Amino acid sequence: MAIRILQVSSDLSGEKQFKELSGKDAPLAEVCFDISIPGPKKGQIKRRFRLPAMFRPTQQELILFGGSEKDHWSNYTPSDAFTKAKKYLEDLEADIGGLIDHEIL
């Protein structure tokens, strides 16, 4: 996953779990992962999760701003996850609030 790659490299280009966003969501990025769980009958149900983030390659930092689940119709739950992430980023850049560091083992 993107977070593990940052332990050895500051280059996330080409990683399928990571995407830099454009348009109204720029300069955010998105960390993506899917999980499969047993379905109510046969087979598996795929759940798709998307975490809004800010990538700082020179510091080898990936700042996560919450998360959301994306359904099969491209709707997000919560629907305002990326709007809130942009607000958190603005607050961070204005020195409002702070970050909590986590070491990846």
C-alpha positions as CSV (number, residue, x, y, z in Angstrom):
1,M,0.0,0.0,0.0
2,A,1.0,3.6,-0.5
3,I,1.9,4.2,3.1
4,R,4.4,1.3,3.2
5,I,6.0,2.5,0.0
6,L,6.8,5.8,1.6
7,Q,9.1,4.0,4.0
8,V,11.6,3.4,1.2
9,S,10.7,5.9,-1.5
10,S,9.0,9.3,-2.0
11,D,7.7,8.2,-5.4
12,L,4.1,7.1,-5.5
13,S,3.6,7.5,-9.3
14,G,2.3,4.4,-10.9
15,E,0.9,3.0,-7.6
16,K,-2.7,1.8,-8.2
17,Q,-3.7,2.5,-4.6
18,F,-2.7,6.1,-4.9
19,K,-4.1,8.9,-7.2
20,E,-3.4,12.6,-7.2
21,L,-6.7,14.4,-7.8
22,S,-7.4,17.3,-10.1
23,G,-10.1,19.9,-10.6
24,K,-12.1,20.9,-7.5
25,D,-10.4,18.2,-5.3
26,A,-6.8,19.4,-6.1
27,P,-4.3,19.4,-4.4
28,L,-5.7,16.4,-2.5
29,A,-4.8,12.9,-3.3
30,E,-6.7,9.6,-2.7
31,V,-5.5,6.4,-1.1
32,C,-7.7,3.6,-2.4
33,F,-8.2,0.0,-1.2
34,D,-10.8,-2.7,-1.6
35,I,-11.8,-5.5,0.6
36,S,-13.9,-8.5,-0.1
37,I,-16.3,-9.9,2.5
38,P,-18.5,-13.0,2.4
39,G,-21.9,-12.2,0.8
40,P,-25.2,-13.0,2.4
41,K,-25.6,-15.9,-0.1
42,K,-22.8,-17.1,-2.3
43,G,-19.7,-15.2,-3.3
44,Q,-18.1,-12.1,-2.1
45,I,-19.1,-8.5,-1.7
46,K,-16.4,-6.0,-2.6
47,R,-16.2,-2.8,-0.5
48,R,-14.2,0.1,-1.8
49,F,-12.7,2.6,0.5
50,R,-11.2,6.0,-0.4
51,L,-9.1,8.1,2.0
52,P,-8.6,11.8,1.1
53,A,-4.9,12.7,1.7
54,M,-2.2,15.2,1.1
55,F,1.1,13.9,-0.3
56,R,4.3,15.7,0.5
57,P,7.0,13.8,-1.5
58,T,10.0,15.9,-0.3
59,Q,9.2,15.1,3.3
60,Q,8.0,11.5,2.5
61,E,4.7,12.4,4.2
62,L,1.2,11.2,3.4
63,I,-1.4,13.0,5.5
64,L,-4.7,11.3,5.8
65,F,-7.8,13.4,6.3
66,G,-10.5,10.8,7.2
67,G,-12.0,8.3,4.9
68,S,-15.1,7.3,2.9
69,E,-16.6,4.3,1.2
70,K,-17.4,4.4,-2.5
71,D,-20.4,2.4,-3.8
72,H,-20.9,0.9,-7.2
73,W,-22.6,4.1,-8.4
74,S,-19.6,6.2,-7.4
75,N,-21.4,7.7,-4.4
76,Y,-19.3,8.4,-1.3
77,T,-20.3,7.8,2.3
78,P,-19.9,10.2,3.9
79,S,-20.8,12.3,0.8
80,D,-18.8,15.3,2.0
81,A,-15.5,13.5,2.9
82,F,-13.5,15.3,0.3
83,T,-15.1,18.7,1.1
84,K,-14.2,18.2,4.7
85,A,-10.7,17.1,3.7
86,K,-10.1,20.3,1.8
87,K,-11.3,22.3,4.9
88,Y,-8.9,20.3,7.1
89,L,-6.1,21.0,4.6
90,E,-6.9,24.8,4.7
91,D,-6.9,24.7,8.5
92,L,-3.5,22.9,8.5
93,E,-2.0,25.4,6.2
94,A,-3.3,28.2,8.4
95,D,-1.7,26.6,11.5
96,I,-5.2,25.7,12.9
97,G,-5.1,22.3,14.5
98,G,-2.2,19.9,14.1
99,L,-1.0,16.5,13.0
100,I,-0.7,13.3,14.8
101,D,2.4,11.2,13.7
102,H,2.2,7.5,13.5
103,E,5.1,5.2,12.9
104,I,4.7,2.4,10.4
105,L,6.2,-0.8,11.8
